[in-house]
Amino acid sequence: MSLSTASDFDQSPAPASAATPLVYHSGAVDVRPILEVTFPTDSGSSLPTQIQAQLTWNNGTPQSWVTFATTGHSAGGHYALAAQVSSAVNSTGIYPWQVQIDASFSDRGDVVRTVSATPW
C-alpha cells in the first residue's frame, strides 16, 4: 500500500511555505517490537553492578544479551529494561516472548529472573 498526502508542518506566523509531502509505503516498514520489563531491587540490599537482558521472540533462538548501566539508581527502585526484536515482524498476530534478566551483585552473585508472555 502506498499513501501520499500534502502536509503543512509550518507552525510559524510567517507566510506559509510549500506543503511537504508525507509518503507512507507499507512495503518499506520495518516493524521490530520493543518489549519493556522491569527489574525491582530490594530497599535493604545492594544494587546490581550490571544487568543484562536476553529476548527470545516467538519461540525462536535467543537474541544476543543486551547490557544496561546501573548507575543513578537507588535501592528499592525499579530498572526499566527494553529489548527490541532483532528482525522485522511481517505478520499481524499475537506472539510468545521471553526476556531473561541476569543481574550481577558484588556481594551475592547473579540473580536470574525470567519474564514471559504466551498467547492463550
N, C-alpha and C positions, 0 to 999 in steps of 0.2 A: 504494500500500500504506500502511496506517496500523497502527501498533503502539503499544500503551499498556501500561505496567506500573507498579505502585506500587513506589517505591524509597525506602529509608530511608537518607538521607545523614547522619544524626545519628551522629557518631563520639564524642560526649562521654559521660562516665559518668553524666550527669544522666538523669532519666527520658526515655524516647523521646518525640519529638514525632510528630505525624501524618506519615505517609508522603507524600512529594512525588511526584506522578505524572510519569513521564518519557514523553513522547509523541514519536514519530517519524512524519513524513509524507514519504514518498519524493517526492511531487509538489512539495514545497517545498524540495528540496535544490538548492543552487547550487554544483555541483562545478566548481571552477576550479583545475586542477592548478598546482602551483608547481614549476618546474624550477630546479635548482641546478647552476651551473657554477663552475669555479674559474679564476682568472687568476693564474699564478705570476709572481713577479718574480725578477730576477737579483740575486744577492747582491753583485755588484760594480757595480751600476748605481743610478741614482737611482730614486726611487719616482714613480709617476704622480701628477699633480696632480688628476686627475679620471678616473673610469671611468664609462662609460655602457654599457648593455646594451639590446639590442632583440630581442624574441622574435617569431618567426614560427611560428604554430601551424597544423598540418595544411595546409601549403602555401597558407595564406591571405595576407591583407595583413599586412605587418609592423606590429606594435603601436608605440605611442609609445616613445621612448627613456626609460629609467629611469637616473637619475644616482645614483652611490654615493659616499659620503665615503671619502677615502683616509687620513685621519688615524689615528694609533695603530698603524701597521704598520711593520715593519722590512724592509729589503732582504733578499731571499731568501725572503720569506714568500709566502703564497698568500691571495688575496682570494676569499672565497666570495660569489658573486653569485646572487641569486634573482630569477626572473622569473615572474610569475603570468599565466596565460591570462586575458584581459580579459572573456570571456563564458563562460557556463556550457557545459560539455561534457555533452550529454544522452544519449550512447550509449556503451556499453562498447566498447572497441576499442584497437587499437594505432595511435598517431598519429605522423606525422612532425613534427619540430620543429627549429628552428634558433635559436641565440642568437648574435647578432653583438656582439662586445665591442670598444669603442673606448677605449683607454687613452691619455690625453694626458700627455706628458712635456715639461717645460720645456726640457730640453737636447737632445731628439731628435725632437720632434714626436709624431704619433699612431702608435700600434701597434694594428693591427686584427687580430682573431682571430675565427674562426667555429667554434662547437661545434654539432654536429648529430647527429641520430639518425633513421634511416629504417627503417621496418619491413621485414623480409625478405619 
